[in-house]
Amino acid sequence: MKLVSWNVNGLRACLEKDFMGIFNNFDADIFALQETKMQEGQAEVPADGYFQYWNSADKKGYSGTAVFSKIEPKAVTYGIGIDKHDHEGRVITLEFDSFFFVTCYTPNSQNELARLDYRMEWEEDFRAYILELDKKKPVVLCGDLNVAHKEIDLKNPKTNRRNAGFTDEERGKMTTLLESGFCDSFRFLYPDATEIYSWWSYRFKAREKNAGWRIDYFITSDSLKEKIFDAKIHTDVFGSDHCPVSLEIDI
């Protein structure tokens, strides 16, 4: 099974940058999007052969997720069942016979860490949600999780130490999640791979210089990690300030 995740940073803009060509070229079984920044129906996404699921933020032009699946799920859930978290369109869960597929767009802690306290609440509640799913069947979690876990996961760790996405608090929550029985698929296969990132600032020619961060993930339940064939970061794909990430898994 081939799974793809991409923060498109505004799907309507990405559609004008050959999104459908990229989408079709991947030919994924499931293709998840984050930061769609639109309500369902605001743009046509002619993904023939796919079931489409959308979770848009109450606030127009903000956040939002979507999932396109060739396989019809048994059930679909939007959000994590906690009202204070479920107005920004950040999570979609698809239940299949043998696993749960979850896409997530984790809240950013923002400039001067204005939203760090909320982010910590989110992390605790989201981990609890994932752990409940994992009790029933294995989980495949993907998305823009807005954290570079280790120093190897960003170009300039020293100068970003207290910036959003690389605080000790956020990195600690990722460690806690992984230690709760989950596997970072890319690092599982490529523990020492350097200078492979999934997001670059639009400023300072960051992508040209490859001054990036790895903040987009496929994370699986530990029970699935021996079934992982490959995990890739598609740095050659443009159209957003993020690039797609993918997972090939026997599930």
KAJOCOR-V432864 format. One line per field, one symbol per residue. ss: DSSP state (A for helix, B for strand, O for the rest). phi: phi as a letter, one per 20 degrees, with the letter a starting at -180 (. if undefined). burial: I if it has 16 or more other ideal C-beta (glycine too) atoms within 10 Angstrom, else O. A space follows every 50 residues. Layout:
# KAJOCOR-V432864
ss=???
phi=???
burial=???
This chain:
# KAJOCOR-V432864
ss=OBBBBBBOOOAAAAAOOOAAAAAAAAOOOBBBBBOOOOOOOOOOOOOOOO BBBBBOOOOOOOOOBBBBBOOOOOBBBBOOOOAAAOOOOOBBBBBOOOBB BBBBBOOOOOAAAOOAAAAAAAAAAAAAAAAAAAAAOBBBBBBBOOOOOO AAABOOOOOOOOOOOOOAAAAAAAAAAAAOOBBBAAAAAOOOOOOOOOBB OOOOOAAAAOOBBOOBBBBBBAAAAAABBBBBBOOOOOOOOBOOBBBBBO O
phi=.dcccbeelofffffedmgfffgffflffccdcclflbegnfbedfefnd edcccefgffmclncbcdcfdfffbccdncncgfddddmeccddddgdad dcdbdfgefmgllfdfffgffggffffffffffffeafdddcpeelbefc gfebfcffedgdegnbegffffffgffffeoccfffffecfdfdldccbc gfemlffgeledcecdcddcggfdffefebccdefeedobeddfcccdbe b
burial=IIIIIIIIIIIOOIIOOOIOOIIOOIOIIIIIIIIIIIOOOOOOIOIOOI OOIIIIIOOOOOIIIIIIIOOOIOOIIIIIOOOOIOOIIIIIIIIIOOII IIIIIIIIIOOOOOOIOOIIOIIOOIIOIIOOIIOOOIIIIIIIIIIIIO OOIIIOOOOIOOIIIIIOOIIOIIOOIOOOOIIIIIIIIOOOOOOIIIII OOOOOIIOOOIIIIIIIIIIIOOIIOOIOOIIIOIOIOIIIIIIIIIIIO I
